[in-house]
Amino acid sequence: MEKSHKHLEVWKESLNLAKAVYDITKKLPTEEKYGLESQMRRAAISIPSNIAEGAARQTKKDALQYFVIARGSLSELDTQMELIKILTLINADDFQALQKQVDIVDSLLQVSSVTEGQKLDR
């Protein structure tokens, strides 16, 4: 049986975001391996993981809480991206591509939170 989260567009896009973060963080200096690289990867992984866990929950309150946690992880990632931009550890094209993916996930996460809440009310 296929898990319900695998049908969610927000989950699919958040996986794309996590892959993009892995690709970008490979380019960071080696001294950031245990700093920003690790932090960004953990935040990126947390997003689809919490979406999946929320989709598996049986109550509206529980499901929405995990979507809120995913959104918090997305905000963490956004902050870390701003820091690597300020520190000039990322080029403008890579930053814009990553920011575009963050914006997509953010929009979908907002819609999914509302939709999931409505679906669980039924």
C-alpha positions in Angstrom: 0.0 0.0 0.0 1.4 3.4 -1.0 1.6 6.0 1.7 -0.7 9.0 1.5 2.1 11.6 1.7 3.5 10.3 -1.6 0.5 11.8 -3.4 1.1 15.3 -1.9 2.6 17.8 -4.2 4.1 19.7 -1.3 5.9 16.5 -0.2 7.3 15.9 -3.8 8.4 19.5 -4.1 10.0 19.4 -0.6 12.1 16.4 -1.8 13.2 18.4 -4.8 14.2 21.2 -2.4 16.2 18.8 -0.2 18.0 17.5 -3.2 18.8 21.0 -4.3 20.1 21.8 -0.8 22.4 18.8 -1.0 23.7 19.9 -4.4 24.3 23.4 -3.3 26.0 22.5 0.0 28.5 20.3 -1.8 29.9 23.5 -3.1 30.4 25.1 0.3 34.0 25.3 1.7 35.1 22.2 3.6 35.2 24.2 6.9 31.4 24.5 6.7 31.0 20.7 6.7 29.9 20.6 10.3 28.5 24.1 10.3 26.2 25.5 7.7 26.3 22.4 5.4 25.1 20.1 8.2 22.5 22.6 9.5 21.1 23.3 6.0 20.8 19.6 5.2 19.1 18.8 8.5 16.6 21.6 8.0 15.9 20.5 4.4 15.4 16.8 5.4 13.1 17.8 8.2 10.6 19.4 5.8 9.5 16.4 3.8 9.9 14.2 6.9 7.4 16.3 8.9 5.0 16.5 5.9 5.0 12.7 5.7 4.5 12.3 9.4 1.7 14.9 9.4 -0.1 13.1 6.5 0.0 9.9 8.5 -1.7 11.4 11.6 -5.3 10.6 12.3 -6.4 13.9 13.9 -6.6 17.3 12.3 -4.7 18.8 15.3 -1.8 16.3 15.0 -1.6 16.6 11.2 -1.5 20.4 11.2 1.1 20.4 14.0 3.5 18.6 11.7 2.8 20.9 8.8 3.6 23.8 11.2 6.9 22.1 12.2 7.7 21.6 8.5 7.1 25.3 7.9 9.4 26.2 10.8 12.2 24.0 9.2 11.6 25.9 5.9 12.1 29.2 7.8 15.3 27.8 9.3 16.6 26.9 5.9 15.6 30.3 4.5 17.6 32.0 7.2 20.7 29.7 6.6 20.4 30.6 2.9 20.5 34.3 3.6 23.6 33.7 5.7 25.5 31.9 3.0 24.4 34.7 0.6 25.7 37.4 3.0 29.0 35.4 3.5 29.2 35.1 -0.3 29.4 31.4 -0.1 26.8 30.9 -2.9 26.6 32.5 -6.3 23.6 34.5 -7.3 22.2 32.0 -9.8 22.3 29.1 -7.3 20.8 31.3 -4.6 17.9 32.4 -6.9 17.2 28.8 -7.9 17.1 27.6 -4.3 15.0 30.6 -3.3 12.5 29.8 -6.0 12.2 26.2 -4.7 11.8 27.5 -1.1 9.0 29.8 -2.3 7.2 26.9 -4.1 7.3 24.7 -1.0 6.2 27.6 1.2 3.2 28.3 -1.0 2.3 24.6 -1.3 2.8 24.1 2.5 0.3 26.9 3.2 -2.3 25.4 0.9 -1.7 21.9 2.1 -2.1 22.9 5.7 -5.5 24.3 4.9 -6.5 21.4 2.6 -5.3 18.7 5.0 -7.2 20.4 7.9 -10.4 20.4 5.8 -9.9 16.8 4.6 -9.4 15.6 8.2 -12.6 17.3 9.3 -14.6 15.0 7.1 
